[in-house]
Each structure stands twice: as structure tokens, then as C-alpha cells.
Amino acid sequence: MNIQAIINNYYTPGTKLYDIYMSHAEDVTNKALHIAQKHPEPAVDVRFIEEAAMLHDIGIFLCDAPKIFCYGTHRYIQHGYLGAEILRTENLPKHALVCERHTGVGINLEDILKNKLPLPHRDMQPQSLEEKIICFADKFYSKSQLGREKSVKKIRKGLQKHGNHQVEVFDEWCEMFL
């Protein structure tokens, strides 16, 4: 499977959006691979982590986020499940789960319903160790400040806006991965 060819199907090399996408995806991939290599005790699929981390944000172009040159019609919170739909059409169902489950530290069905989020009514929390590693690595990088790794303190503050549960999960991951 050629991950770069899949990316190039949806993002045009040489555009601002392509550069943002690739910079962010590469930072997240490198962080996820570093975590996987630093903690070899659990058996993780490193090749899958590399592929899925590069594709985790494939759906952003469908969203309305002009600050990162995305001019779609969907809300940004929807980019995960939209990316999952894309990857399912590419016959990558496991990679699709990473897309769907990486927003925040994942979004549970209760929060989707309680907050009337414009998302499918299903649990969207990382399950596999690979999904958790990619989701965790993604928290350290923003698409608006490329190449700058966020501190744990800043990530915790951002997650706190979405409730204690998000921070608790992140703290568990810090214990596991840092």
C-alpha cells in the first residue's frame, strides 16, 4: 500500500493545505514511532502506526477551517469520522478506526448524545494500543503552530475544556507512554 499515493489523492502537493497536512502528519508519526520504540514491551505493529499516523487527519479538507486552508462544509469535529469513511473506501478499515477515534482522547457515545455533537451515534474512543499511541502523539501537535511540540501542561489545559474525563485519560497515557 502506498500511503503517499492515498494522501496525494486528496491533497495537492505544493499547496498550503498539503504542506500543513504533511508537516502535522509527519510530526505525529515521528512522535508515535518514538513512543512505540521507547516502549517495546507491548507488542505493537510499528508499520501500522506509521501508516495510520500519516493518515489520521485525511478528512480535514472536508471541513470548514480556513485558518489551515480547509474550505469544506463540515464542522472540524467531524474530520475524524469523515476521514474514516475515506479510508474505508480505500479498503483500510483498521486505519479508518484511528481516524474516527483520535479526536481529543476519543469521544464516547454519552458525550456525543449529551452535547448533541454532529457525529454518528457510536463510541469513538481508541481501543487498541496503536490507536492510543497515535491519538496521544496527536495531542502534542497543532496544525496552526507547525513543528512546535506542546507541553503536557498546555495539552491538559486544552483537554480540561472538554471535561475531567479527557484529562484523566490523557494522564493515564502520560503514565504509559512518557
Protein Blocks (a to p, Z undefined) as FASTA:
>chain_A
ZZklmmmmmpcghiaklmmmmmmmmmmmmmmmmmmmmmmmbccdfklmmmmmmmmmmmmm
mpccfknopabfbdfklmmmmmmmmmmmnopaklmmmmmmmgojbpafklmmmnopabdd
ddfbdfblmlmmmmmmmmmpcfklghiacdfklmmmmmmmnojklmmmmmmmmmmmZZ
